[in-house]
């Protein structure tokens, strides 16, 4: 499970770095470049947050299913 989070964080960091470098190397005025960086940063942060919560929700669902299965098996022996 931790490896999955590390991979997702690595991918998000790579995307963010690529977007920022692409924006910095574009021939625009400084103020426009800063706006682009700000926008891209917020966009990427939102995507990472949404992905994190999606996987967290899946992990919680899996945990609940596992707890239910354990209770059912315990009731069979109990």
Long-range contacts (C-beta under 8 A, 24 or more apart in sequence): 1-59, 4-55, 5-52, 5-55, 8-48, 8-51, 8-52, 8-55, 9-48, 12-44, 12-47, 12-48, 12-51, 15-44, 16-40, 16-41, 16-44, 19-44
